[in-house]
Amino acid sequence: MSVRPRLLPWPGPAGQRCYLVSDADSTGYLSKLADEMEAVQLQMGTELIGHARLMLSDRKAGARELRYLSNRLSEALQDALRISESRGGRIPAPAEAEGSGAARTDEGAQ
């Protein structure tokens, strides 16, 4: 089993955080689904930024359109922050990496 639960890129029914505890290699169905969802969320955020740049350069954009854009940008930022937190939480701490053999140093080399 994985040492740390993975923060999933979607909220639970009441808006609470959802976590997944899976195998260390994270190749299960839910892990793959979460990876795909993160990719979609980041792509949507990227496209939204392009749309925002165009709309902000248009002097004819109204308050209602800009408010809608602001809400979508807030959602995209929230998604990106959740993805960042989730991925950061899966980076092994130095002690964990050394114990698993993932990161080694040449202690005898001078």
C-alpha positions in Angstrom: 0.0 0.0 0.0 1.0 3.6 -0.5 2.4 5.4 2.5 0.4 8.6 1.8 -3.2 8.9 0.6 -3.6 10.7 -2.7 -5.7 13.8 -2.7 -8.1 13.3 -5.6 -8.9 16.1 -8.2 -12.6 16.1 -7.4 -14.6 16.9 -4.2 -16.8 14.6 -2.4 -20.7 14.9 -2.4 -20.6 17.6 0.3 -17.6 19.4 -1.1 -15.1 17.6 1.3 -11.7 16.4 0.2 -11.5 12.9 -1.2 -8.4 10.7 -0.8 -7.3 7.5 -2.4 -5.1 4.9 -0.7 -3.6 2.6 -3.4 -0.7 0.5 -4.3 2.7 2.2 -4.3 2.9 2.0 -8.1 -0.5 3.8 -8.5 -1.6 1.8 -11.6 -5.2 1.1 -10.4 -8.3 2.3 -12.2 -9.0 5.2 -9.8 -5.4 6.4 -10.0 -5.5 6.4 -13.8 -8.9 8.2 -13.7 -7.5 10.8 -11.3 -4.5 11.3 -13.6 -6.8 11.8 -16.6 -9.0 14.2 -14.7 -6.0 16.3 -13.6 -4.8 16.4 -17.3 -8.3 17.6 -18.4 -8.5 20.2 -15.6 -5.1 21.6 -16.5 -5.9 21.7 -20.2 -9.2 23.5 -19.5 -7.3 26.0 -17.3 -4.8 26.7 -20.1 -7.6 27.2 -22.6 -9.4 29.5 -20.2 -6.4 31.7 -19.8 -6.2 32.2 -23.6 -9.9 33.1 -23.6 -9.4 35.5 -20.7 -6.6 37.3 -22.5 -8.8 37.8 -25.5 -11.8 39.0 -23.5 -9.7 41.3 -21.4 -8.3 43.0 -24.5 -11.9 43.5 -25.8 -13.1 46.9 -24.5 -16.7 45.9 -25.3 -16.7 43.0 -22.8 -19.5 43.6 -20.2 -19.5 43.2 -16.5 -21.7 40.1 -16.7 -19.2 38.4 -19.1 -16.2 39.5 -16.9 -17.9 38.2 -13.8 -18.5 34.8 -15.4 -14.9 34.7 -16.6 -13.7 35.5 -13.1 -15.8 32.7 -11.6 -14.4 30.2 -14.2 -10.8 31.4 -13.5 -11.3 31.0 -9.8 -12.5 27.4 -10.4 -9.5 26.7 -12.6 -7.1 28.1 -10.1 -8.8 26.0 -7.3 -8.3 22.9 -9.5 -4.7 23.7 -10.2 -3.9 24.3 -6.5 -5.6 21.0 -5.6 -3.5 19.2 -8.3 -0.4 20.9 -7.0 -1.1 19.9 -3.4 -1.9 16.3 -4.5 1.3 16.0 -6.5 3.4 17.6 -3.9 2.0 15.2 -1.3 3.2 12.3 -3.4 6.8 13.5 -3.6 8.8 11.2 -1.2 10.5 12.9 1.7 14.3 12.6 1.6 14.3 9.9 4.3 11.7 7.9 2.4 13.6 8.2 -0.9 16.8 7.0 0.7 15.1 4.0 2.4 13.6 2.9 -0.9 16.8 3.2 -2.8 15.3 5.9 -5.1 17.9 8.5 -4.2 21.4 7.6 -3.1 24.5 9.6 -2.5 28.1 8.5 -2.8 29.0 8.7 0.9 32.5 7.3 0.3 33.4 9.6 -2.6 35.6 12.7 -1.8 
